[in-house]
């Protein structure tokens, strides 16, 4: 990954990274990201990463289109929004502190949806399993169980994502090229997706793990309100912005 500073000066107290990321799909067009060099929390990394993630996805989609594989996802489908969605700690905090902010008129609706899902999963004994995901293998098995329950994402309203601009990286990266009719059974071998080689959720999770001297953690989206209440101290921690983003870039290069 090339990192340069553009000719125009960034705002005082910040640094602009111009990234030219090498991927198996080719080299990204330069992406400029300005990072304030002030104390930042893990959640502050997330919106900085969205632009980079979108560029990685666009490049992968363009390569797939060159072989005749075009994204078949359409607004209003929502089939993939009944899956178990793993997010990292920075994303979980970001969602709780933005989507659930007092200024969001839908915050009460979301709280009700999360509560309904928890009640349903507690009644059938599935909820405790979500609270103790210890490996990718565990996550894969749980994902299959969760999919069979067909529980819509708490942010899915009228068959559309109501937090589209703030949706997790894994949702951004989920793009299907096979027939939409196959999405009724997303676990089938017939569903084809665009492969994303640099997964930002993985890099963000590794960044958090290195900062906290702990293994990278992935959290089922369904449980983030409870997870957040148990990790408020983590949400309050701060690191200098440029150093924090530098560490994230190292995790992108070495996943």
C-alpha positions in Angstrom: 0.0 0.0 0.0 1.4 3.4 -1.0 0.9 6.2 1.4 1.5 9.8 0.3 0.5 13.3 1.4 -1.2 15.3 -1.2 0.0 18.7 -2.4 -2.9 20.5 -0.7 -2.4 20.9 3.0 -4.9 19.1 5.3 -6.7 21.1 8.0 -4.5 22.0 11.0 -4.2 19.2 13.5 -4.9 16.5 11.0 -3.1 14.3 8.4 -4.4 13.3 5.0 -3.5 9.7 3.9 -3.7 9.1 0.1 -3.9 5.3 -0.2 -3.2 3.2 -3.3 -4.1 -0.3 -2.1 -2.9 -3.3 -4.0 -5.6 -6.0 -4.1 -6.0 -9.3 -6.0 -8.5 -7.4 -8.2 -5.9 -4.7 -9.1 -4.8 -1.4 -7.7 -7.3 0.9 -6.2 -7.6 4.4 -7.5 -6.0 6.8 -4.9 -8.3 7.2 -1.9 -7.7 10.3 0.3 -8.7 10.1 3.9 -8.1 13.0 6.3 -7.6 11.9 9.9 -7.8 14.4 12.8 -4.7 14.1 15.1 -6.7 14.4 18.2 -7.8 11.7 20.7 -10.2 9.3 18.9 -12.2 6.3 20.1 -12.6 3.0 18.2 -15.9 4.1 16.8 -14.3 7.1 15.2 -12.3 4.8 12.9 -15.5 3.4 11.3 -16.7 6.3 9.2 -13.1 6.9 8.1 -13.0 3.3 6.8 -16.3 3.4 4.8 -14.8 5.2 1.8 -11.9 2.8 1.6 -14.3 -0.2 1.8 -16.5 1.2 -0.9 -13.5 1.6 -3.2 -12.4 -2.0 -2.6 -16.0 -3.2 -3.3 -16.3 -1.1 -6.5 -13.0 -2.5 -7.8 -14.1 -6.1 -7.1 -17.5 -5.5 -8.7 -15.9 -3.9 -11.8 -13.6 -7.0 -12.2 -16.6 -9.3 -11.8 -18.6 -7.3 -14.4 -15.8 -7.8 -16.8 -16.5 -11.5 -16.7 -20.2 -11.1 -17.1 -21.0 -11.3 -13.4 -23.1 -8.2 -12.5 -24.6 -7.4 -9.1 -28.2 -8.6 -9.0 -29.1 -7.1 -5.6 -32.1 -4.7 -5.8 -33.6 -2.3 -3.3 -36.5 -3.9 -1.5 -35.3 -7.5 -1.5 -34.1 -7.9 2.0 -33.4 -11.7 1.8 -29.8 -11.3 3.0 -31.0 -9.2 5.9 -32.2 -12.2 7.8 -28.7 -13.5 8.4 -26.4 -13.4 11.4 -24.3 -10.3 10.9 -20.9 -10.3 12.6 -19.6 -6.9 13.5 -16.4 -5.8 15.3 -16.1 -3.8 18.5 -15.5 -0.5 16.7 -18.6 -1.0 14.5 -20.7 -2.1 17.5 -19.8 1.1 19.4 -20.3 3.2 16.3 -23.8 1.9 15.8 -24.8 2.3 19.4 -23.5 5.9 19.6 -24.9 7.1 16.2 -27.9 5.1 15.3 -29.2 5.0 18.9 -28.4 8.6 19.6 -31.2 10.7 21.2 -31.4 12.8 18.0 -32.5 9.8 15.9 -36.3 9.6 15.7 -36.1 5.9 15.0 -34.0 5.0 18.0 -37.1 3.9 20.0 -38.2 1.7 17.1 -34.8 0.0 17.0 -34.7 -0.6 20.7 -38.1 -2.3 20.4 -37.0 -4.4 17.5 -33.8 -5.6 19.4 -35.9 -6.4 22.4 -38.4 -8.4 20.4 -35.6 -10.4 18.8 -34.0 -11.1 22.2 -37.3 -12.3 23.7 -37.8 -14.6 20.8 -34.3 -16.1 21.0 -34.4 -16.4 24.8 -37.6 -18.4 24.6 -36.2 -21.0 22.2 -32.8 -21.2 24.0 -30.7 -19.7 21.2 -29.8 -16.4 22.9 -27.0 -17.8 25.2 -25.3 -19.3 22.2 -24.9 -15.8 20.6 -23.3 -14.5 23.8 -20.4 -17.0 23.6 -19.0 -17.1 20.1 -15.4 -18.3 20.5 -14.3 -19.2 17.0 -15.1 -18.8 13.3 -16.3 -22.4 13.3 -18.8 -21.5 16.1 -19.9 -18.5 14.1 -20.5 -20.6 10.9 -22.6 -23.1 12.7 -24.6 -20.4 14.5 -25.1 -18.5 11.2 -26.8 -21.6 9.7 -29.1 -21.9 12.8 -29.9 -18.2 12.8 -30.8 -18.2 9.0 -33.3 -21.0 9.5 -35.2 -18.7 11.9 -35.6 -16.0 9.2 -35.4 -13.1 11.7 -35.2 -9.8 9.9 -32.4 -7.4 10.9 -33.7 -4.9 13.5 -32.7 -2.1 11.1 -34.7 -3.6 8.2 -37.8 -1.4 7.8 -40.2 -1.8 4.8 -37.8 -4.3 3.3 -35.0 -1.7 3.1 -32.0 -0.9 5.3 -32.9 2.1 7.4 -29.2 2.7 8.4 -27.8 2.3 4.8 -25.1 5.0 5.1 -24.0 3.6 8.5 -24.4 -0.1 7.7 -21.6 -2.5 8.8 -18.8 -3.3 6.4 -19.9 -6.9 6.0 -23.2 -5.7 4.7 -21.5 -3.3 2.3 -19.4 -6.2 1.1 -22.3 -8.7 0.5 -23.2 -8.4 -3.1 -24.8 -11.3 -5.1 -24.3 -11.9 -8.8 -26.5 -15.0 -9.1 -30.3 -14.9 -9.8 -32.2 -13.2 -7.0 -34.6 -16.1 -6.8 -31.8 -18.2 -5.3 -31.5 -15.9 -2.3 -34.6 -17.6 -0.8 -32.0 -20.1 0.3 -28.8 -18.2 0.8 -26.9 -21.2 2.2 -27.3 -23.1 -1.1 -24.3 -23.6 -3.3 -26.0 -21.8 -6.2 -25.7 -18.4 -4.6 -22.7 -16.5 -6.1 -21.2 -13.5 -4.4 -18.5 -11.0 -5.3 -15.4 -12.0 -3.4 -13.9 -9.3 -1.3 -10.2 -9.9 -0.5 -9.6 -7.0 2.0 -12.3 -7.3 4.6 -12.5 -4.1 6.7 -14.4 -5.8 9.6 -11.4 -8.1 10.0 -8.9 -5.3 9.9 -10.9 -3.2 12.4 -11.3 -6.2 14.7 -7.6 -6.9 14.6 -6.9 -3.2 15.3 -9.0 -3.3 18.4 -7.4 -6.6 19.5 -3.9 -5.1 19.2 -4.9 -2.0 21.2 -6.5 -4.0 23.9 -4.0 -6.9 23.9 -6.8 -9.4 23.3 -7.9 -11.7 20.5 -9.9 -10.0 17.7 -13.6 -10.2 18.5 -16.6 -10.5 16.3 -20.0 -9.7 17.8 -23.4 -10.8 16.4 -25.3 -7.7 15.5 -28.4 -8.9 17.3 -26.6 -8.6 20.7 -24.9 -5.3 20.4 -27.1 -3.4 22.8 -26.3 -5.8 25.6 -22.6 -6.0 24.5 -22.3 -2.2 24.6 -23.7 -2.0 28.1 -21.1 -4.5 29.2 -18.2 -2.6 27.4 -18.9 1.0 28.1 -15.3 1.5 29.4 -14.0 0.4 26.0 -16.2 3.0 24.3 -14.6 5.7 26.4 -11.0 4.8 25.6 -9.0 7.2 23.3 -5.9 7.1 21.2 -4.3 9.8 19.0 -6.0 9.7 15.6 -3.0 9.5 13.2 -1.4 6.7 15.2 -4.7 4.9 15.5 -5.3 5.0 11.7 -1.7 4.0 11.0 -2.3 0.9 13.1 -5.5 0.1 11.2 -3.6 0.4 7.9 -1.0 -2.1 9.1 -3.9 -4.5 9.9 -5.3 -4.0 6.4 -2.0 -5.0 4.9 -1.5 -7.9 7.3 -4.9 -9.4 8.0 
